[in-house]
Amino acid sequence: MKLRIKEVCQKCNITQKELAEKLGVSEVTLSRASNGNTSLPLLENIAAALGVEVSELFAATKEGIIHCPYCGKSITIKTESV
């Protein structure tokens, strides 16, 4: 499952290279995380570094359901119209 790390980085005006340096990980590790090959602690660190909730890193499907890359459970995402 692909995550929205690149998109959130752009929104936060930070490059993936800068994020990797801030986290103390390689760009390869961050790239793997973007492709869903990651751990919950790394996701938590990425979210904290970007100032967002972990849930914002997931690419939600049209149905609003995502799957946790850590445990595989389905998570329903509720969105509000602003």
N, C-alpha and C positions, 0 to 999 in steps of 0.2 A: 504494500500500500504506500502510495506516495504521500508525503506530508507537505504542508504549505510553508516550509521554512524559508524558501527563496522569496515567496510572495510577501511574507511577514517582514523579512529583512528589508525588502524594497519599501514597504509601508513605513518602516521605522528608520529609513534612510541610513542603513548600514549594509556594507557588503558582506558576503558570506566569508570572505577572507578575514575581514575585521572581526566578525563574530567568532570564527574559529580561534583567532588569536586571543580574544577576550576570554574564551572558554578554556584555553590551553589545550586544544585538540588540533589535529591536523585537518586540512581541508578535505582530505579523503574521508576521514571519520564523519565530518559534517555532511559530506555528499552521501555517504551511506545512510546517515540518519534521515536525510531528505527522502531517500528511497524506501524508508520504513525499516531499515536494518539498524535498530537502535535499542537502547534500554530506557526504562522509565526514568532512572536518575539523570541520564543525559537529556531527555526531553524536558525534565523539570529545570535543569540548568539552562537549556536553550531558552525556554519560556521566561525564566527569571532575567536572563541577560537582555531579552527583547522587551521585557516589561509587559508580557501578555500572559493569559492563562494557557495551560497546556492544551486545553480543548481547541484553542485558536490555531494550533499547529496542524490539526487534522483537516484533511480535505473532505468536507462533508458531501455526501451524495445528495441528489435531488430529494430523496426521501428523508433527509436529515438523520441518517444512520451512518455511523462510522464504526470501525472495528479497532480496538486497542491493539497496537503492535506488540505490547508486552504480554497480555493475557489472552487476546483474541476475542474477548467479549464484545458484544454489540453495545453501542452507546447511542442513545437517541439525543440529537441536538435540537434544542428548541430555539427558534430565532424570533425576534420581535421586529415588527415594522416600526421604523422611526419616522 
